[in-house]
Amino acid sequence: MAGQVNLAVGCLVWIEDPEVAWIDGEVVAVNGQDIRVLCSSGTTVEAKSSNAYPKDPEFPSCGVDDMTKLAYLHEPGLLQNLKCRYDVNEIYTYTGGILIAVNPFRRLPHLYDNGIMQQYKGADLGELSPHPFAIANSAYRQMINEGISQSILVSGESGAGKTESTKMLMRYLAHVGGRDGGKAATGERSVEQQVLESNPVLEAFGNAKTVRNNNSSRFGKFVEIQFDRSWRISGAAIRTYLLERSRVCQVSDPERNYHCFYMLCASTEEVEKYKLGNPRTFHYLNQSNCYELDGLDESKEYTSTREAMDVVGISTAEQDAIFRVVAAVLHLGNVEFTKGKDADSSEPKDDKARFHLKMAAELFMCDEKALEDSMCTRVIVTRDETITKCLDTVSATLSRDALAKIVYSRLFDWIVDKINNSIGQDRDSKHLIGVLDIYGFESFKTNSFEQFCINLTNEKLQQHFNQHVFKMEQDEYTKEEINWSYIEFIDNQDVLDLIEKVQKSFFPFVTNLNFSADFVDLFILYS
Ligand SMILES: Nc1ncnc2c1ncn2[C@@H]1O[C@H](COP(=O)(O)OP(=O)(O)OP(=O)(O)O)[C@@H](O)[C@H]1O
């Protein structure tokens, strides 16, 4: 859009600003490609006309509830609209059939009560103010009217509010499709209640404090809500993707490891039972100086996580087993290595390392020597023989961390399976609504491989968004025979090539861990 409009004195424009992103003003002089702009802040700036974007003089002061109503669809125009709405507490805005949510960072309970849910029931998309309830309602209606399953994608940067939005979508679906009365009368928990109640458990093991978000989901989640012939919820399944495994043994300041580690260390009884202690004494936690979260009592969190586990059908014995593994992972991280007797070999460094090795083995319920060997040696199987090769201290440490990551991610998968078994799936269901909450990414100098994958998938989503919304608008204009210059939407080949490369290089490794099915699905979803 920039540079395509002839600017004359008196035109209103947007100019990029390094501090506030965009500033608006009026063109007061034009000299070829150079323009002088008197900004609304009172300053005068010189700019190239090719870098200026036209500003709509008739832009309504409270903005518009659908971006496609804007005169100019460029970045400053979209941001201005979102900001105007945000200033009057309107955090939701449509772009065609897509809902944009701006994180309010404070509770707005009046937006989500039962009365509001009731209002959206049956209303057409666009009839009422933009809202996640409207999106969920539209998916539910379309499923009924067209008889086909629906999916809702929730995407955005870390801390943008995806999980909160997902919870609102689920609450609405539970409201319109739930079996109120029925099971509740018998004291049994309904499917929708169980799906909502599984959140605290998943968050305890899959969420962590990051720079952006104190409760950041470090995994992607696809919740499938299944419906019966009378369009009532009859089953559900939670599928999780791409748990950030590297966080188990690598945490950068001021972030934290997964919440469950700190909760466990705060429970006096368990600390004694599992020979734990202050989080500062564990290598997997003390790489960062952040141990506490403002306003959060970890020992209370531990109790509520166990209560939430009761609710989703995880027995007390299973809960004990889960936390035993969490404690074992902490002990494992403290097993340091020193050079062994043979060349390029290694062994536990000292008595302290031996103690943690013994504890880890005890808690994993495995043989101590076998656990040591699994870290200090590598077994190579050839056609003719089996060779056991010693590992030096660096390789043994890498083996230890790999083991911790695999154990933790398997534990997470086990918990998800357990929740799914308890909720129960309706194998006969022909219709479902899927909600995909793909976890947010942050751009750091050294992103982990998991973050790299997420960035790729989000980039694909972004492309999908651009193509879908603006292509839809173009089609609409064509239908109405409005003169509209075509934009050609070309898939970003670089991104496609990169995804292909990642798939090829990553799958053999992933297959070893039995995660291939999830990855294939994920990539199919976005490819
Ligand atoms: N609609 C909302 N109302 C009130 N607070 C919100 C809302 N959306 C987000 N927040 C606040 O922002 C925080 C971060 O939101 P959320 O956890 O949903 O982000 P996210 O996009 O899922 O992040 P990540 O990808 O890191 O998991 C929440 O803990 C909450 O405090």
The ligand as an SDF file (V2000), in Angstrom:
LIG
                    3D

 31 33  0  0  0  0  0  0  0  0999 V2000
   -9.2640  -12.9010   28.0460 N   0  0  0  0  0  0  0  0  0  0  0  0
   -8.4500  -12.7290   29.0780 C   0  0  0  0  0  0  0  0  0  0  0  0
   -8.9260  -12.1730   30.2240 N   0  0  0  0  0  0  0  0  0  0  0  0
   -8.1090  -11.9780   31.2840 C   0  0  0  0  0  0  0  0  0  0  0  0
   -6.7880  -12.2960   31.3020 N   0  0  0  0  0  0  0  0  0  0  0  0
   -6.2600  -12.8470   30.2040 C   0  0  0  0  0  0  0  0  0  0  0  0
   -7.0610  -13.1040   29.0240 C   0  0  0  0  0  0  0  0  0  0  0  0
   -6.2570  -13.6420   28.0910 N   0  0  0  0  0  0  0  0  0  0  0  0
   -5.0420  -13.7480   28.6620 C   0  0  0  0  0  0  0  0  0  0  0  0
   -5.0370  -13.2740   29.9200 N   0  0  0  0  0  0  0  0  0  0  0  0
   -3.8840  -13.2030   30.8520 C   0  0  0  0  0  0  0  0  0  0  0  0
   -2.6850  -13.4230   30.1420 O   0  0  0  0  0  0  0  0  0  0  0  0
   -1.9880  -14.5810   30.6500 C   0  0  0  0  0  0  0  0  0  0  0  0
   -1.3910  -15.3500   29.4830 C   0  0  0  0  0  0  0  0  0  0  0  0
   -2.4430  -15.9020   28.7080 O   0  0  0  0  0  0  0  0  0  0  0  0
   -2.3780  -17.3860   28.1250 P   0  0  0  0  0  0  0  0  0  0  0  0
   -1.7270  -18.2960   29.1090 O   0  0  0  0  0  0  0  0  0  0  0  0
   -3.7380  -17.7150   27.6370 O   0  0  0  0  0  0  0  0  0  0  0  0
   -1.3860  -17.1270   26.9250 O   0  0  0  0  0  0  0  0  0  0  0  0
   -0.9530  -18.1530   25.7920 P   0  0  0  0  0  0  0  0  0  0  0  0
   -1.1230  -17.4410   24.5010 O   0  0  0  0  0  0  0  0  0  0  0  0
   -1.6730  -19.4460   25.9540 O   0  0  0  0  0  0  0  0  0  0  0  0
    0.5770  -18.2800   26.1260 O   0  0  0  0  0  0  0  0  0  0  0  0
    1.5850  -19.5180   25.8890 P   0  0  0  0  0  0  0  0  0  0  0  0
    1.6650  -19.7530   24.4330 O   0  0  0  0  0  0  0  0  0  0  0  0
    2.8590  -18.9980   26.4810 O   0  0  0  0  0  0  0  0  0  0  0  0
    1.0070  -20.6580   26.6740 O   0  0  0  0  0  0  0  0  0  0  0  0
   -3.0440  -15.3750   31.4280 C   0  0  0  0  0  0  0  0  0  0  0  0
   -2.4660  -16.1010   32.4790 O   0  0  0  0  0  0  0  0  0  0  0  0
   -3.9620  -14.2780   31.9380 C   0  0  0  0  0  0  0  0  0  0  0  0
   -3.4280  -13.7140   33.1220 O   0  0  0  0  0  0  0  0  0  0  0  0
  1  2  1  0
  2  3  1  0
  2  7  2  0
  3  4  2  0
  4  5  1  0
  5  6  2  0
  6  7  1  0
  6 10  1  0
  7  8  1  0
  8  9  2  0
  9 10  1  0
 10 11  1  0
 11 12  1  0
 11 30  1  0
 12 13  1  0
 13 14  1  0
 13 28  1  0
 14 15  1  0
 15 16  1  0
 16 17  2  0
 16 18  1  0
 16 19  1  0
 19 20  1  0
 20 21  2  0
 20 22  1  0
 20 23  1  0
 23 24  1  0
 24 25  2  0
 24 26  1  0
 24 27  1  0
 28 29  1  0
 28 30  1  0
 30 31  1  0
M  END
$$$$
